[in-house]
């Protein structure tokens, strides 16, 4: 099988590496490692919630109205300057390459400390945390 390249660069690999494309396993597994790295590092498509194309097509065929909506990505706002005053109590914690948010009242919320120098931050809404590429624990 031939893979497109330009000046010796595998364009498919480059797109999957950046999270701008997925590995199309039906014909080759060559790009699966690239996809796994992009996914682990939350690049491109993997920065937030992502519907696999086959899942989206299945929902569309079943008449799911949300499958027909094109939702523009929300910009990631800066952290609140004074979270307690603004009631921005969702804790975003960086653990290695993982960015996880904790909602008030959840299992690890009280144990989670926010250290801005490590990249930790607060969010005002769950949608904001997701838009910034953070995920729930265990997800």
KOLKE-169128 format. One line per field, with one value per residue (C-alpha): residue number from 1; residue in three letters; z, y, x. Coordinates in steps of 0.02 Angstrom, whole numbers. Example, Ala and Ser with C-alpha at 12.3 -4.5 7.8 and 13.67 -1.06 7.14 Angstrom:
<rs>
i = 1	2
aa = ala	ser
c3 = 390	357
c2 = -225	-53
c1 = 615	684
</rs>
This chain:
<rs>
i = 1	2	3	4	5	6	7	8	9	10	11	12	13	14	15	16	17	18	19	20	21	22	23	24	25	26	27	28	29	30	31	32	33	34	35	36	37	38	39	40	41	42	43	44	45	46	47	48	49	50	51	52	53	54	55	56	57	58	59	60	61	62	63	64	65	66	67	68	69	70	71	72	73	74	75	76	77	78	79	80	81	82	83	84	85	86	87	88	89	90	91	92	93	94	95	96	97	98	99	100	101	102	103	104	105	106	107	108	109	110	111	112	113	114	115	116	117	118	119	120	121	122	123	124	125	126	127	128	129	130	131	132	133	134	135	136	137	138	139
aa = unk	unk	unk	unk	unk	unk	unk	unk	unk	unk	unk	unk	unk	unk	unk	unk	unk	unk	unk	unk	unk	unk	unk	unk	unk	unk	unk	unk	unk	unk	unk	unk	unk	unk	unk	unk	unk	unk	unk	unk	unk	unk	unk	unk	unk	unk	unk	unk	unk	unk	unk	unk	unk	unk	unk	unk	unk	unk	unk	unk	unk	unk	unk	unk	unk	unk	unk	unk	unk	unk	unk	unk	unk	unk	unk	unk	unk	unk	unk	unk	unk	unk	unk	unk	unk	unk	unk	unk	unk	unk	unk	unk	unk	unk	unk	unk	unk	unk	unk	unk	unk	unk	unk	unk	unk	unk	unk	unk	unk	unk	unk	unk	unk	unk	unk	unk	unk	unk	unk	unk	unk	unk	unk	unk	unk	unk	unk	unk	unk	unk	unk	unk	unk	unk	unk	unk	unk	unk	unk
c3 = 0	-41	80	20	56	16	20	118	248	273	267	342	491	512	514	636	746	767	800	636	571	639	592	464	526	389	268	377	558	513	596	753	860	798	846	1019	1052	993	1101	1255	1231	1196	1026	898	895	1060	1157	1203	1172	1005	911	797	620	616	780	714	551	649	756	601	517	672	663	814	797	888	752	631	735	699	862	852	975	1128	1163	1318	1435	1554	1734	1848	1947	2108	2093	2262	2231	2059	2119	1996	2102	1976	2006	1855	1904	1796	1829	1707	1535	1603	1631	1744	1820	1984	2023	2199	2300	2198	2271	2254	2256	2435	2415	2253	2278	2146	2107	1967	1933	1883	1765	1885	1877	1919	1799	1816	1717	1662	1481	1503	1571	1423	1299	1370	1342	1519	1562	1707	1817	1750	1574
c2 = 0	174	319	500	597	764	783	621	670	549	668	540	516	704	732	590	646	818	747	815	641	467	302	219	40	-36	-35	-16	-7	93	252	175	214	395	405	332	462	605	539	522	700	771	844	906	797	719	885	868	756	666	563	430	459	288	328	497	418	285	418	521	368	340	520	589	778	815	723	857	1003	1075	1146	1273	1240	1350	1454	1414	1563	1610	1549	1659	1784	1751	1583	1587	1761	1709	1539	1451	1297	1160	1106	1069	962	920	748	712	734	709	857	806	913	878	939	994	847	713	584	673	853	893	809	902	1050	1185	1237	1365	1345	1162	1216	1177	1296	1326	1323	1404	1273	1094	1148	1269	1130	1018	1160	1181	997	932	773	692	570	393	448
c1 = 0	63	52	51	206	283	470	485	354	209	61	-58	56	77	-112	-146	1	-78	-251	-321	-365	-396	-315	-428	-411	-516	-370	-215	-158	-2	-64	-138	18	12	-171	-139	-3	-114	-256	-145	-80	-254	-208	-334	-490	-439	-435	-618	-767	-757	-885	-814	-879	-964	-1055	-1111	-1173	-1269	-1353	-1395	-1474	-1580	-1643	-1550	-1576	-1412	-1316	-1371	-1307	-1138	-1074	-935	-795	-800	-646	-547	-561	-420	-432	-537	-434	-530	-621	-708	-780	-841	-904	-789	-763	-723	-543	-433	-284	-132	-59	83	3	-173	-289	-432	-570	-658	-833	-881	-945	-854	-736	-569	-628	-579	-408	-367	-252	-235	-56	-58	129	95	-44	-187	-334	-515	-663	-833	-930	-907	-929	-784	-672	-715	-688	-514	-475	-497	-593	-683	-586	-585	-635
</rs>
